[in-house]
Amino acid sequence: MSDNSLFEPSINTAIYLKSISVKYQIPTEPIKNFKEYVIRYIQGRIEHKEILALKNLDLEIVQGEVFGILGRNGAGKSTLLKVISKVLIPSNGRVWVRGEISPLLQLGAGFHIELTGRENIYLNATLLGHSRDEIDEKFEAITEFADIGMFLEAPLRTYSSGMISRLGFAVATAWQPDILILDEVLSVGDVAFQEKCINRMKDFRESGSTVLMVSHSIDQIRSICKRTLWLDKGEIKMLSLTDEVCQTYQKALSVN
């Protein structure tokens, strides 16, 4: 459960959350499409129920930490990452972050299927805030990491989903961030590419970046994370050293 006692960020704190709650309102009855929603809304025939995706959550993550997040589908993991990334404003509580955040909540976001791999590298990196000169400097390293070969000059619509994921990850991690947030992105691609991704995360860890990582792969969490949070129904079920959390989480999965 979340500890409601007052705490303040220390000099080594990278991310600080206090009393965070996120409430969603969803219709009590299924609605087929937007047109039906508008008609029923005008008629005053829509009733909502409130869902608490996160419940009065406190969390502190230190600079340079690689932090894992485990939990079943619907536990609130993605919602938590969106709150930290400031993509989502919490219903209650406060968020404090030191440094710039690079969120990889969806690989390949911002790509255009009719543009080539080369053009998409420049487009995506520009959307991430990098200048033309900065992209030129990193271009060779990006293409080498993505390993898409002759497809570099082909339109993105000719790529497999794995190739798009490789290119997206290569662009997003070409520059070392203060805080990197990964939502299930290391589950894409083949085993060899996943290993390259994990090694890059380890390099970031050694260089002092803070990394938050959501994954369904307990082995991936174990291989890179020092501490891990087990999130269940929007609440902290357990927060401790990674091995302890993973063992307890695996036991719970086997029972259920």
Secondary structure, 3 states (H helix, E strand, C coil): CCCCCCCCCCCCEEEEEEEEEEEEEEECCCCCCHHHHHHHHHCCCCCEEEEEEEEEEEEEEECCCEEEEECCCCCCHHHHHHHHHCCCCCCEEEEEECCCEEEECCCCCCCCCCCEHHHHHHHHHHHCCCCHHHHHHHHHHHHHHHCCHHHHHCEHHHCCHHHHHHHHHHHHCCCCCCEEEEECHHHCCCHHHHHHHHHHHHHHHHCCCEEEEECCCHHHHHHHCCEEEEEECCEEEEEEEHHHHHHHHHHHHHHC
